[in-house]
Amino acid sequence: MNKPADLWSMREKVIFVFGIIMSLVYLVIGLSLLSIGNFLAEYDKIVKIGIGCIFIAYSFFRLWRAFTNWKKSNNEDEE
């Protein structure tokens, strides 16, 4: 059962926007762990820095993956 091309393009657009939004959420969480001193105050500073860096790195990974999937789907549409 094949879906119309418009439905797949709409699905891909939603996934792309969701990927960007989630990468921004992860970036904000990581930056808040690094910059806000009272955020999760019961943990050591080194733990907050480590987890904050992981969140920031994962946000860039999500952003990169969203753009590469979008670019790949656009190249498949052109062929």
TORKOL-4160 file (C-alpha; in steps of 0.2 Angstrom, whole numbers, padded with zeros to 4 digits, m for minus):
79
<pt num="1" X="0000" Y="0000" Z="0000"/>
<pt num="2" X="0009" Y="0016" Z="m0006"/>
<pt num="3" X="0006" Y="0033" Z="0002"/>
<pt num="4" X="0004" Y="0048" Z="m0009"/>
<pt num="5" X="0020" Y="0058" Z="m0011"/>
<pt num="6" X="0012" Y="0073" Z="m0002"/>
<pt num="7" X="0009" Y="0063" Z="0014"/>
<pt num="8" X="0027" Y="0057" Z="0014"/>
<pt num="9" X="0033" Y="0075" Z="0012"/>
<pt num="10" X="0022" Y="0081" Z="0026"/>
<pt num="11" X="0028" Y="0067" Z="0037"/>
<pt num="12" X="0046" Y="0071" Z="0033"/>
<pt num="13" X="0043" Y="0090" Z="0037"/>
<pt num="14" X="0036" Y="0085" Z="0054"/>
<pt num="15" X="0051" Y="0074" Z="0058"/>
<pt num="16" X="0063" Y="0088" Z="0052"/>
<pt num="17" X="0054" Y="0101" Z="0063"/>
<pt num="18" X="0053" Y="0089" Z="0078"/>
<pt num="19" X="0072" Y="0086" Z="0076"/>
<pt num="20" X="0076" Y="0104" Z="0076"/>
<pt num="21" X="0065" Y="0108" Z="0091"/>
<pt num="22" X="0072" Y="0093" Z="0101"/>
<pt num="23" X="0090" Y="0099" Z="0097"/>
<pt num="24" X="0085" Y="0116" Z="0104"/>
<pt num="25" X="0078" Y="0108" Z="0120"/>
<pt num="26" X="0094" Y="0098" Z="0122"/>
<pt num="27" X="0104" Y="0113" Z="0119"/>
<pt num="28" X="0095" Y="0123" Z="0132"/>
<pt num="29" X="0096" Y="0109" Z="0145"/>
<pt num="30" X="0115" Y="0108" Z="0142"/>
<pt num="31" X="0118" Y="0126" Z="0143"/>
<pt num="32" X="0107" Y="0128" Z="0159"/>
<pt num="33" X="0117" Y="0114" Z="0167"/>
<pt num="34" X="0133" Y="0124" Z="0163"/>
<pt num="35" X="0128" Y="0141" Z="0167"/>
<pt num="36" X="0114" Y="0141" Z="0181"/>
<pt num="37" X="0123" Y="0138" Z="0197"/>
<pt num="38" X="0108" Y="0133" Z="0207"/>
<pt num="39" X="0101" Y="0121" Z="0194"/>
<pt num="40" X="0102" Y="0103" Z="0201"/>
<pt num="41" X="0112" Y="0110" Z="0216"/>
<pt num="42" X="0113" Y="0093" Z="0225"/>
<pt num="43" X="0125" Y="0087" Z="0212"/>
<pt num="44" X="0144" Y="0090" Z="0211"/>
<pt num="45" X="0149" Y="0104" Z="0198"/>
<pt num="46" X="0160" Y="0091" Z="0188"/>
<pt num="47" X="0145" Y="0080" Z="0186"/>
<pt num="48" X="0134" Y="0095" Z="0180"/>
<pt num="49" X="0148" Y="0100" Z="0168"/>
<pt num="50" X="0149" Y="0082" Z="0161"/>
<pt num="51" X="0131" Y="0080" Z="0158"/>
<pt num="52" X="0129" Y="0097" Z="0151"/>
<pt num="53" X="0143" Y="0094" Z="0138"/>
<pt num="54" X="0134" Y="0077" Z="0134"/>
<pt num="55" X="0117" Y="0086" Z="0131"/>
<pt num="56" X="0126" Y="0100" Z="0120"/>
<pt num="57" X="0135" Y="0087" Z="0110"/>
<pt num="58" X="0119" Y="0077" Z="0108"/>
<pt num="59" X="0109" Y="0092" Z="0102"/>
<pt num="60" X="0122" Y="0095" Z="0088"/>
<pt num="61" X="0121" Y="0077" Z="0084"/>
<pt num="62" X="0101" Y="0078" Z="0082"/>
<pt num="63" X="0103" Y="0094" Z="0072"/>
<pt num="64" X="0116" Y="0086" Z="0060"/>
<pt num="65" X="0105" Y="0071" Z="0058"/>
<pt num="66" X="0089" Y="0081" Z="0055"/>
<pt num="67" X="0098" Y="0091" Z="0041"/>
<pt num="68" X="0107" Y="0075" Z="0033"/>
<pt num="69" X="0090" Y="0066" Z="0033"/>
<pt num="70" X="0082" Y="0081" Z="0025"/>
<pt num="71" X="0095" Y="0083" Z="0012"/>
<pt num="72" X="0095" Y="0064" Z="0008"/>
<pt num="73" X="0076" Y="0064" Z="0006"/>
<pt num="74" X="0077" Y="0079" Z="m0006"/>
<pt num="75" X="0091" Y="0071" Z="m0016"/>
<pt num="76" X="0080" Y="0055" Z="m0018"/>
<pt num="77" X="0065" Y="0066" Z="m0023"/>
<pt num="78" X="0075" Y="0074" Z="m0037"/>
<pt num="79" X="0081" Y="0057" Z="m0044"/>
